[in-house]
Amino acid sequence: MTVGWKEEAKLTELKIDAIKVKVDTGAKTSSLHAFDIESFDKEGSTYVTFKTCPDKRHPKHTITCEAKVIDYRKITSSNGQTQLRYVIRSPITIGNSTWNIDITLANRHKMRYKMLLGREAMKNIIVSPQKTYLQSD
């Protein structure tokens, strides 16, 4: 699949029907805007609930999500700061393709894109850096 440097995606298990994703070959791990993150135990595993705002143009439209924590990772952001972040796994759909990816949760409220698609999630993707929305209907 060939994608542009930005695409629209769905994270249906997280109830996100549409989110603009920056395809970032410079980022190792994918990241999703999340705030009000709370962890809890469920069936012997750690889960998180969090809120996200998938559309920057509608900041009051928030979605509450729940996901199982699969890891904690130290992530160094583009500004050089290191954070320990929750990692969740979710299917992502871009165009007609759906696959599972690992996603770190971070407050991206100041960022233009509420989600980054990192290299680990690009196993079968070719990026055309001068194009956008190649997989949109």
Contact map, one row per residue, 1 for C-alpha under 8 A:
11100000000000000000000000000000000000000000000000000000000000000000000000000000000000000000000000000000000000000000000000011100000000000
11110000000000000000000000000000000000000000000000000000000000000000000000000000000000000000000000000000000000000000000000001111000001100
11111110000000000000000000000000000000000000000000000000000000000000000000000000000000000000000000000000000000000000000000001111001111100
01111110000000000000001000000000000000000000000000000000000000000000000000000000000000000000000000000000000000000000000000000011111111000
00111110000000000000011100000000000000000000000000000000000000000000000000000000000000000000000000000000000000000000000000000011111110000
00111111000000000001111000000000000000000000000000000000000000000000000000000000000000000000000000000000000000000000000000000000001110000
00111111100000000001111000000000000000000000000000000000000000000000000000000000000000000000010000000000000000000000000000000000000111110
00000111110000000111100000000000000000000000000000000000000000000000000000000000000000000000010000000000000000000000000000000000000010110
00000011111000001111100000000000000000000000000000000000000000000000000000000000000000000001111000000000000000000000000000000000000000000
00000001111100011110000000000000000000000000000000000000000000000000000000000000000000000001110000000000000000000000000000000000000000000
00000000111111111100000000000000000000000000000000000000000000000000000000000000000000000111100000000000000000000000000000000000000000000
00000000011111111000000000000000000000000000000000000000000000000000000000000000000000000011000000000000000000000000000000000000000000000
00000000001111110000000000000000000000000000000000000000000000000000000000000000000000000110000000000000000000000000000000000000000000000
00000000001111110000000000000000000000000000000000000000000000001110000000000000000000000100000000000000000000000000000000000000000000000
00000000001111111000000000000000000000000000000000000000000000101000000000000000000000000000000000000000000000000000000000000000000000000
00000000011111111110000000000000000000000000000000000100000000100000000000000000000000000000000000000000000000000000000000000000000000000
00000000111100111110000000000000000000000000000000000000000000000000000000000000000000000000000000000000000000000000000000000000000000000
00000001111000011111000000000000000000000000000000000100000000000000000000000000000000000000000000000000000000000000000000000000000000000
00000001110000011111100000000000000000000000000000000110000000000000000000000000000000000000000000000000000000000110000000000000000000000
00000111100000000111110000000000000000000000000000000110000000000000000000000000000000000000000000000000000000001110000000000000000000000
00000111100000000011111000000000000000000000000000000000000000000000000000000000000000000000000000000000000000001111100000000000000000000
00001110000000000001111100000000000000000000000000000000000000000000000000000000000000000000000000000000000000001011100000000000000000000
00011110000000000000111110000000000000000000000000000000000000000000000000000000000000000000000000000000000000000001110000000010000000000
00001000000000000000011111100000000000000000000000000000000000000000000000000000000000000000000000000000000000000001111000000000000000000
00000000000000000000001111110000000000000000000000000000000000000000000000000000000000000000000000000000000000000000111000000000000000000
00000000000000000000000111110000000000000000000000000000000000000000000000000000000000000000000000000000000000000000011000000000000000000
00000000000000000000000111111100000000000000000000000000000000000000000000000000000000000000000000000000000000000001111000000000000000000
00000000000000000000000011111100000000000000000000000000000000000000000000000000000000000000000000000000000000000000011100000000000000000
00000000000000000000000000111110000000000000000000000000000000000000000000000000000000000000000000000111000000000000111110000000000000000
00000000000000000000000000111111000000000000000000000000000000000000000000000000000000000000000000001111000000000011111110000000000000000
00000000000000000000000000001111100000000000000000000000000000000000000000000000000000000000000000000011110000000011110000000000000000000
00000000000000000000000000000111110000000000000000000000000000000000000000000000000000000000000000000011111100000111000000000000000000000
00000000000000000000000000000011111000000000000000011100000000000000000000000000000000000000000000000000111110000110000000000000000000000
00000000000000000000000000000001111110000000000001111000000000000000000000000000000000000000000000000000111100000000000000000000000000000
00000000000000000000000000000000111110000000000001110000000000000000000000000000000000000000000000000000011000000000000000000000000000000
00000000000000000000000000000000011111000000000011100000000000000000000000000000000000000000000000000000000000000000000000000000000000000
00000000000000000000000000000000011111100000000111100000000000000000000000000000000000000000000000000000000000000000000000000000000000000
00000000000000000000000000000000000111110000000111000000000000000000000000000000000000000000000000000000000000000000000000000000000000000
00000000000000000000000000000000000011111000011110000000000000000000000000000000000000000000000000000000000000000000000000000000000000000
00000000000000000000000000000000000001111100011100000000000000000000000000000000000000000000000000000000000000000000000000000000000000000
00000000000000000000000000000000000000111111111000000000000000000000000000000000000000000000000000000000000000000000000000000000000000000
00000000000000000000000000000000000000011111111000000000000000000000000000000000000000000000000000000000000000000000000000000000000000000
00000000000000000000000000000000000000001111100000000000000000000000000000000000000000000000000000000000000000000000000000000000000000000
00000000000000000000000000000000000000001111110000000000000000000000000000000000000000000000000000000000000000000000000000000000000000000
00000000000000000000000000000000000000001111111000000000000000000001100000000000000000000000000000000000000000000000000000000000000000000
00000000000000000000000000000000000000111101111100000000000000000001100000000000000000000000000000000000000000000000000000000000000000000
00000000000000000000000000000000000000111100111110000000000000000111100000000000000000000000000000000000000000000000000000000000000000000
00000000000000000000000000000000000011110000011111000000000000000111100000000000000000000000000000000000000000000000000000000000000000000
00000000000000000000000000000000000111100000001111100000000000011110000000000000000000000000000000000000000000000000000000000000000000000
00000000000000000000000000000000011111000000000111110000000000011100000000000000000000000000000000000000000000000000000000000000000000000
00000000000000000000000000000000011110000000000011111000000001111000000000000000000000000000000000000000000000000000000000000000000000000
00000000000000000000000000000000111000000000000001111100000001111000000000000000000000000000000000000000000000000000000000000000000000000
00000000000000000000000000000000110000000000000000111111011111100000000000000000000000000000000000000000000000000100000000000000000000000
00000000000000010111000000000000100000000000000000011111000001100000000000000000000000000000000000000000000000000100000000000000000000000
00000000000000000011000000000000000000000000000000001111111010000000000000000000000000000000000000000000000000000100000000000000000000000
00000000000000000000000000000000000000000000000000001111111000000000000000000000000000000000000000000000000000011100000000000000000000000
00000000000000000000000000000000000000000000000000000011111000000000000000000000000000000000000000000000000000000000000000000000000000000
00000000000000000000000000000000000000000000000000001011111110000000000000000000000000000000000000000000000000000000000000000000000000000
00000000000000000000000000000000000000000000000000001011111111000000000000000000000000000000000000000000000000000000000000000000000000000
00000000000000000000000000000000000000000000000000001000011111000000000000000000000000000000000000000000000000000000000000000000000000000
00000000000000000000000000000000000000000000000000001010011111100000000000000000000000000000000000000000000000000000000000000000000000000
00000000000000000000000000000000000000000000000000111100001111110000000000000000000000000000000000000000000000000000000000000000000000000
00000000000000110000000000000000000000000000000000111100000011111000000000000000000000000000000000000000000000000000000000000000000000000
00000000000000000000000000000000000000000000000011110000000001111100000000000000000000000000000000000000000000000000000000000000000000000
00000000000001100000000000000000000000000000000011110000000000111110000000000000000000000000000000000000000000000000000000000000000000000
00000000000001000000000000000000000000000000001111000000000000011111000000000000000000000000000000000000000000000000000000000000000000000
00000000000001000000000000000000000000000000001110000000000000001111100000000000000000011000000000000000000000000000000000000000000000000
00000000000000000000000000000000000000000000111100000000000000000111110000000000000000011000000000000000000000000000000000000000000000000
00000000000000000000000000000000000000000000111100000000000000000011111100000000000001111000000000000000000000000000000000000000000000000
00000000000000000000000000000000000000000000000000000000000000000001111100000000000001111000000000000000000000000000000000000000000000000
00000000000000000000000000000000000000000000000000000000000000000000111110000000000001110000000000000000000000000000000000000000000000000
00000000000000000000000000000000000000000000000000000000000000000000111111000000000111100000000000000000000000000000000000000000000000000
00000000000000000000000000000000000000000000000000000000000000000000001111100000001111100000000000000001000000000000000000000000000000000
00000000000000000000000000000000000000000000000000000000000000000000000111110000011110000000000000000000000000000000000000000000000000000
00000000000000000000000000000000000000000000000000000000000000000000000011111000011110000000000000000000000000000000000000000000000000000
00000000000000000000000000000000000000000000000000000000000000000000000001111111111000000000000000000000000000000000000000000000000000000
00000000000000000000000000000000000000000000000000000000000000000000000000111111111000000000000000000000000000000000000000000000000000000
00000000000000000000000000000000000000000000000000000000000000000000000000011111100000000000000000000000000000000000000000000000000000000
00000000000000000000000000000000000000000000000000000000000000000000000000011111100000000000000000000000000000000000000000000000000000000
00000000000000000000000000000000000000000000000000000000000000000000000000011111110000000000000000000000000000000000000000000000000000000
00000000000000000000000000000000000000000000000000000000000000000000000000011111111000000000000000000000000000000000000000000000000000000
00000000000000000000000000000000000000000000000000000000000000000000000001111001111100000000000000000000000000000000000000000000000000000
00000000000000000000000000000000000000000000000000000000000000000000000011111000111110000000000000000000000000000000000000000000000000000
00000000000000000000000000000000000000000000000000000000000000000000000111100000011111000000000000000000000000000000000000000000000000000
00000000000000000000000000000000000000000000000000000000000000000000000111100000001111100000000000000001110000000000000000000000000000000
00000000000000000000000000000000000000000000000000000000000000000000111110000000000111110000000000000001100000000000000000000000000000000
00000000000000000000000000000000000000000000000000000000000000000000111110000000000011111000000000000111100000000000000000000000000000000
00000000000000000000000000000000000000000000000000000000000000000011111000000000000001111100000000000111100000000000000000000000000000000
00000000000000000000000000000000000000000000000000000000000000000011110000000000000000111110000000011110000000000000000000000000000000000
00000000001011000000000000000000000000000000000000000000000000000000000000000000000000011111000000011110000000000000000000000000000000000
00000000001110000000000000000000000000000000000000000000000000000000000000000000000000001111100001111000000000000000000000000000000000000
00000000111100000000000000000000000000000000000000000000000000000000000000000000000000000111110001111000000000000000000000000000000000000
00000000111000000000000000000000000000000000000000000000000000000000000000000000000000000011111111100000000000000000000000000000000000000
00000011110000000000000000000000000000000000000000000000000000000000000000000000000000000001111111000000000000000000000000000000000000110
00000000100000000000000000000000000000000000000000000000000000000000000000000000000000000000111110000000000000000000000000000000000000111
00000000000000000000000000000000000000000000000000000000000000000000000000000000000000000000111111000000000000000000000000000000000000100
00000000000000000000000000000000000000000000000000000000000000000000000000000000000000000000111111100000000000000000000000000000000000000
00000000000000000000000000000000000000000000000000000000000000000000000000000000000000000011110111110000000000000000000000000000000000000
00000000000000000000000000000000000000000000000000000000000000000000000000000000000000000011100011111000000000000000000000000000000000000
00000000000000000000000000000000000000000000000000000000000000000000000000000000000000001111000001111100000000000000000000000000000000000
00000000000000000000000000000100000000000000000000000000000000000000000000000000000000001111000000111110000000000000000110000000000000000
00000000000000000000000000001100000000000000000000000000000000000000000000000000000000111100000000011111000000000000000110000000000000000
00000000000000000000000000001111000000000000000000000000000000000000000000000000000000111100000000001111100000000000000000000000000000000
00000000000000000000000000001111000000000000000000000000000000000000000010000000000011110000000000000111110000000000000000000000000000000
00000000000000000000000000000011110000000000000000000000000000000000000000000000000011110000000000000011111000000000000000000000000000000
00000000000000000000000000000011111000000000000000000000000000000000000000000000000010000000000000000001111100000000000000000000000000000
00000000000000000000000000000001111000000000000000000000000000000000000000000000000000000000000000000000111110000000000000000000000000000
00000000000000000000000000000001110000000000000000000000000000000000000000000000000000000000000000000000011111101100000000000000000000000
00000000000000000000000000000000100000000000000000000000000000000000000000000000000000000000000000000000001111100100000000000000000000000
00000000000000000000000000000000000000000000000000000000000000000000000000000000000000000000000000000000000111110000000000000000000000000
00000000000000000000000000000000000000000000000000000000000000000000000000000000000000000000000000000000000111111100000000000000000000000
00000000000000000000000000000000000000000000000000000001000000000000000000000000000000000000000000000000000001111100000000000000000000000
00000000000000000001110000000000000000000000000000000001000000000000000000000000000000000000000000000000000100111111000000000000000000000
00000000000000000011100000000001100000000000000000001111000000000000000000000000000000000000000000000000000110111111000000000000000000000
00000000000000000011110000000111100000000000000000000000000000000000000000000000000000000000000000000000000000001111100000000000000000000
00000000000000000000111100100111000000000000000000000000000000000000000000000000000000000000000000000000000000001111110000000000000000000
00000000000000000000111110101110000000000000000000000000000000000000000000000000000000000000000000000000000000000011111011000000000000000
00000000000000000000001111111110000000000000000000000000000000000000000000000000000000000000000000000000000000000001111111000000000000000
00000000000000000000000111111100000000000000000000000000000000000000000000000000000000000000000000000000000000000000111111100000000000000
00000000000000000000000000011100000000000000000000000000000000000000000000000000000000000000000000001100000000000000011111100000000000000
00000000000000000000000000001100000000000000000000000000000000000000000000000000000000000000000000001100000000000000111111100000000000000
00000000000000000000000000000000000000000000000000000000000000000000000000000000000000000000000000000000000000000000111111111100000000000
00000000000000000000000000000000000000000000000000000000000000000000000000000000000000000000000000000000000000000000001111111000000000000
10000000000000000000000000000000000000000000000000000000000000000000000000000000000000000000000000000000000000000000000001111100000000000
11100000000000000000000000000000000000000000000000000000000000000000000000000000000000000000000000000000000000000000000001111110000000000
11100000000000000000000000000000000000000000000000000000000000000000000000000000000000000000000000000000000000000000000001011111000000000
01111000000000000000001000000000000000000000000000000000000000000000000000000000000000000000000000000000000000000000000000001111100000000
01111000000000000000000000000000000000000000000000000000000000000000000000000000000000000000000000000000000000000000000000000111111000000
00011000000000000000000000000000000000000000000000000000000000000000000000000000000000000000000000000000000000000000000000000011111100000
00011000000000000000000000000000000000000000000000000000000000000000000000000000000000000000000000000000000000000000000000000001111100000
00111100000000000000000000000000000000000000000000000000000000000000000000000000000000000000000000000000000000000000000000000001111111000
00111110000000000000000000000000000000000000000000000000000000000000000000000000000000000000000000000000000000000000000000000000111111000
00111111000000000000000000000000000000000000000000000000000000000000000000000000000000000000000000000000000000000000000000000000001111110
01110010000000000000000000000000000000000000000000000000000000000000000000000000000000000000000000000000000000000000000000000000001111110
01100011000000000000000000000000000000000000000000000000000000000000000000000000000000000000011100000000000000000000000000000000000011111
00000011000000000000000000000000000000000000000000000000000000000000000000000000000000000000011000000000000000000000000000000000000011111
00000000000000000000000000000000000000000000000000000000000000000000000000000000000000000000001000000000000000000000000000000000000000111
